[in-house]
């Protein structure tokens, strides 16, 4: 029997309302922000968002893959649930 009113997976998201969360998306994208709303499709509204995108480029001289990280910040962001892979508390 679960404690704290957590009996199914969506309960873990519900208890994270107004808290910072980590969201991993398809396409090598990650978000960290404050969860304001979500629905059954895992569409979400986040504020104070830091988005990290990992891009793989090929170095023209060595022909090796080089991973480049691009970060940007947004005041408010709507996240479509069909791209969500993972929702968790932030690691920091």
N, C-alpha and C positions, 0 to 999 in steps of 0.2 A: 504494500500500500504506500503510495507516494505522500510526501508531506508538503505543506505550503500550498496546497491547491493545485499541484502539478500532477495531472493524470494522463495527459496526452501531449504530443509534440507542440501543438499550437499554444499550449499553456506556457511553455518556456519562452515563446515570443511575447505572449501577453504580459508576463512579468517583467519584460524588458522595455515596456513602454516608458518613455521619458528618460531612458538610459542610453549610454553609448553602446553601440553594437558594431560588430565586424560582419561584413557581407562579402562573400566571394561570389563573383559573377562569371558566367561563361566569357570566353575571349580574353583570358588573363587579366581581368580587372578585379580590383578590391576596393571596398568602401569602408570607411569608418565614420560614423555619425550618430546623432541622437534620433532614435525611433519615435515618430509621432503617431503613425497610423499604419495599419496593415489590413489585408483582407484574406479570404480563404485561398486566393490564387497566389499569395505571397507578394502581391503588389505592396509597395511600402512608400511612405513619405519620411524622408530623413532631413534633418537640419544640421548645420555646422559640419558639412561633409568634406572629408579628404578622400579623393579618388586617386588610386594608384593604378597605372596601366603599365604592363610589362611588354615591351616590343622587342622582337628578335630581328636584328639586322645582320647582314653578311659583310664582314670586313673585306674590302676589295683587294687588299694586299695579301692577307693570309688565308682568305676564303673560309675563315672560322666564324661561327655564330657568335654574335655579341649581343648580350641582353642589355637593353636600355630601359630605364625607369622614368616614367613621366608622371608628375604629380600635379593635381590642381584642386582648388578648393571651391566649394559652392555653399551659398547660404541655405538653399533648400533644393531638394532633389526628389523627383518621383522615380521609383525603381519598378520596372515591369517584372512581375513574378516569374515569367517564363525564362528569365536569364539567371535567376538565383540558384546557386549551387549549395551554399552553406550560410547559415546565420548563427553567430556565436558572440559571446562577450569579447571585447577587444583584448588583445594579448598584452597591452601595456597598461 
